[in-house]
Amino acid sequence: MDRNFKPQQEFQPASAASRLSRREWLQQAMVAAAFLPQDFPGGWGGGRGRRQMRPRRTIDPSQIPAYKYRILPVGRFPALQSEYDTARNNSQLGRHKLYLDQIAPLNFKVPVDFPNAKSVVVIAAYSKNMCSNFQLDGNSYRILIPFQYYSDDLNADKLKGIIQNEIIKNPRARVTDVSSKVPLKLLAARSGLGRYARNGLVFVDGMGSYNVLHAFLTDHYYAEDHWTNLQILDECNRCHACERTCPTRCISRWNYSVNIDKCLTLYNENFGEFPNYILGSMHHALMGCMQCKSPCPANEGIAELSGKLEDVSEEETRKILSGTSDDALLRSLQRKLRQFRAAASKDQFPILKRNLSVLIRV
């Protein structure tokens, strides 16, 4: 990436006036800071072998776990903080100011209002892609909405109840959602909940990378400590499918690292014009990018699963493309697109207009 290149309009973080949910913070911070230390076993190398051509397997959706979890004592926080600080100081998290500003508040510190927290429960909830048909000029445009950009049924409130009643089995225990405050991927990897992949994502057995991470502090003491070494997916040692399909070539060919500064997601989640290296043909989702997930052998059978949201009418589509963000439209889109962030307020609306425009190409 040309470090001296400046887009015509500087990208700015989303307005602080629109309070972000845990899921929104997760997506805005690129799943809460992607980095993979280069000195852990399997961190370098791997051939550029190709998978044998064969039909992709199918998966029974009922066999995919709704969620998986691991627990660590908060005594592990200093080691996690040290590891995270090292990665940040070594620029492993990227150099783009916008991204660094977004992840700056993340840390592994016990909140001052919860000094007696004893354990952290990290949960991966399975979620699939959705599509919505946008109507325009008698045509129907099927638009992809990746799993991390809509609100599904297994939300933070429900997971809190699951922790109290099914995991720690102590409904009196205090459970606090800290998903927007901690680097979730490092936490998931160190707890053994997931394994890093070449594309910087965390894969969870049974659901691949189609997972949304959550973290909850609790004052319940959990005797077991799931701390583990960082691990890489076995498939990554002989596969470069994600690197070959990345539209902006931000996935390294030679090691397990991602140049976040070039990632399409960083730009289509935030305000401003796209850099000139991001071509119109690279856009394929209303927000985010799924190109490195779909061909991954660890996602085989899971990537093919999707659902459908309500259609967006021709009148609504025209309003979006014209930038007309009246209250009735925002309410309708929030319901139809299940709390899609760029349709949450008039402040966010320009992102939706821009992204839909490049997909429909008007």
N, C-alpha and C positions, 0 to 999 in steps of 0.2 A: 504493500500500500504506500502511495506517495504521501509522506508525512507532511509535505508542504501544501497539499491540496486543501482548499477551503470551499465547502459548498456555498452556493449563492446565498443561502439563508442559514445562519448558524442554528444547529439543532438545540432545542431547549427542553429541559425536563418538563414532564406534565405538571400542570398547575397544582400547587399545594392545596388550593381551595377544594379540590375534589379529593376527599379522603380515600386512600387506596385500601382495598381489602387485602387479606393475606395472599390470595391468589394473584391479585394484581401486582402486589409488591414482588412476588415470586417471578412473574413474567417480566416486569420492568427491570429487575436486577438480573435478568438472564439466568433464572433459576438460582438466584442467590449466590452468584460468584462461581464461575467455572474455572477451576484450575486443577492440574494434576502434577504433583511433584515429580520431577524427572528422575529422581534417584531411587524410587521404589522399584521392587522386582518387576520386570516386564515393562519398564517405563520407556525403553528405547527399542528400536529395531522392528522386526517383523517383516516378512516378505510381502511382495505385492502380488501374491497369488490370487487367482480368481476362483470363485466357487464353481463347482461342477453344475452345469446347466440342468435343471430338473424342475418339475412343477413345484411351486411353493405349497407348503403344507397348509392345511386348514386347522382351525382351533375351535372347539366348542366354547362359546363365550361363558357358559355356565361353569367352566373349569378354571376361569381366571379368578384369582382371589380378589375380593373387594378391597382388602387392605392387608398390609403386612407392617410389622413394627419391630423395633429394637429399643432397648433401654440402656442408658449410660448414667453413671453417677455424676453429679455436677462437679465432683472432684476432678473430672477429666477436662473441665473447661480451660484451665491454664495451659495445658498441652495443646489443646485445639487452637487457642488464641495465638500461641507462639507459632504454630504451623501456618495459620492463616496470615499472620503479620509477615512472616518470612516470604510467603508467596506474593503478598501485596508489595513489599519492599523490593522484591526482585522483578517486578513488572510482569509476573506470571498471570496476573489478572487482566492485563491489557494496559494501554496507555491513554486511551481516549478519555478526555476529561468528563464527558457526559456520563460514561459508564462508571468511571471511578467515583463521581459524585453520587451516583445512585447507590453504590454499594458501600459508601463511606460509613453509614450508620451501623452496618452489620458488625457484630462482635459476639464473643462467647463470655459474657459477663452475667452474673446473677443480678436481676433487677433489684434496685434498692428497696422497692416495696414488697419484695419476696425474699427476705434474707434467709429464711429457713427452708428454701427449696432444696430437695435432696436428689431428685432424679430428673432426667429429661427423656421423654418418650418421643422418638422420631417415627413417623408413620408415612408410608407411601400408599396413597389411595389410587386405585386403577381408574383411568378415565380414557374415553375414546374420542376420536375426532367426530365433529358434526359438520353438516352442510346445510345451507339455506339457499333457496331459490330466490334470486332477485329478478323481478319482472321489469322489462323495459322494451318499449316499441314492439310489443307482441312476442318478444323472445324471453326465454327463461335462462338466466345465468346461474349455474350451480357453483356456489362459492364455498370454499373450505374454511371452516372455523376450527383451528386446532384445539385440542383438549384443554390446554391451560388457559383458554380465553373465554370460557363460558362457565357459569355456575352450575354444578351438578348436584345431585341429591346428597352425596356423601360430603357434606360441608364441615367446616370447623366445629360448629355447634354439635353436630351429631357425633363427630369423632371425640369430642370432649366427653360426651356421655358414654361412648364405647370404652374410653380409657377408664373412667370411674367404675363402670359396671362389669366390664368383661376382661380388662387387662390387669389393673391393679385391684379390682374388686373391692373398692372402698369408696362408696358414694359420698362419704364425708370428706374425703381428701380434697385439698385445693388443687385445681388443675387450671393452668393459665396458658393461653396460646401465645407463643413467642416466635411464630413462624416468620414474621416480618422483621425479626431482630437478629436472627442467627444465620450464618452461612450454611444453608440446609444441605447442600450436596456433600460438603466435607463431613458434616455430622452423620449423614446417611452412610457414607463410605466407611468412616471410622467405626461405626456401630455394627458394621457387617450387614446392614440392611440392603445395600446395593454395591455394585462394582462400577468403576469408571470404564468408559469406552474411549476409543480413539477420537470421537467427536466431542469429548468433554462432558457428555451426559452420564447420569447415573442410571444403571439398569438394575431392575429388581426381578428376581426369579419369578416367573409366572406371569409377569406383566410387562417385561421389557422396559423400554424407556417411556411407555405410556402411563406415567405415574405423576401424581402431584404430591409433593413433599410437604409435610406439616411437622411442627415441633411443639411440644407442650411440657412446661415445667410442672412438677408436682412436689408436694411436701411428703408424699408417701415414700418410705424407704424401700427400695427394691434391691434385694440381696445380689442378684446376678448382674455382672458387668459384661456387656457384649463387645467391649473394645477389641478391635482387630487391626491387623495391618491393612494398608490400602491394597486393593486388588484390581486387576484389569480383566476385562472379559476375555475368555479363551479365544473367542472368535476373532478378536482384533489382531491376534498374532499372525493370522493368515488371510486377512481380508482388508481391502481398502475401498469398499463400496461407498462409504460415507464421504471419503476424501474425493473420490471420482465424481460424485454427484453434487457436491456442494457448489451452488451457483457462483459464489464469490471467491471460491478457492481459499477459504479461511481455515481449513483443516490441514494440518501439516502432513506431508507425505512421509517424512522421515522419523517423526516422533509423536508422542501422544500430547499434542498441544493444539490449541485453537487460537487464532488471531481474532479475538472478539472485536477489535477495531474495524474489521472488514465484514462482520456478520450482518446479513440482511435484517435479522431481527432487531438489532440495535437501532436501525434507522426507521423501520416501519412501525415501531412502537412509540416513536417520538416525533415532535413537530419538525417541520422543515422540508426542503427539497432533498431528493435523493442524490447522493454523489454520482458523478458521471459514469463510474464503473458498474453501477447497479442498473442493468438494462430492464426495459419493460417486460421482456420475456421471462425474467427471473422471478417475477411475482406470481404466486400461486395460492395465496391464502389471504384472508381479510386482515390478518396480523400474524407475525411470526413466520417461521419457515420449517417445513417438514421434510425437506429434501434429503437430509442426512439420516432420518429415522426410517423412512419407508423401505429402502433396500437392505437394511441391516439384517443379517441372518438371525440375530438374537430377537428381532421383532417379527420374525416370520410367522404368519398367521394372525398376529395381533394387529399389525399395521393395516391389514385389509378390513378390519372391523370399523364400522362407522354408524352414525345415527343421523337423524334429520330433525332440524328445527323448523319452525313455521316459515312459510314463504313471506317475503317482503314485497308488498304490492307495487304496482307501477307508479302510483302516486308517491309512495314513500321513497322508492328508488330515485325518482326525479328530484324530490326534495333533498335527498342526500347529495346527489351530484351537483345540485345548484347551491349547496351550502345553507339551505333553509332549515334551521334547527329549532322548530317551534316545540313547545312543551308536549303537545299531543304526539308528535312524531317520536320524541325521546322516550315517552312512556311506552309507546307501542314497540319500539325497538328493544327497550330493556326487557320487555316481556317475551318478545319473539326470539331474541338473541341471548336470552338468559344472562342479563347483567354484563353484556359485552362492554368493556371499559370505555371504548371510544364513542359509545352511544350513551354514556352516563350523564353527560352534561354538555352545555354549549361550549365550555372551555375545551373539552376533548374532541368535539365534533369535527374540527378540521382534519384530524388524523383519519377519521372514518371516511370523509369525503375524498381525501387524497388517495387512500388505499383502494377504495372501491373504484375510483376513476381509472387507476392503472390496470385493474383486473378486467373491467368492462371495456377499457380503452376508448373512452369518449373524449 
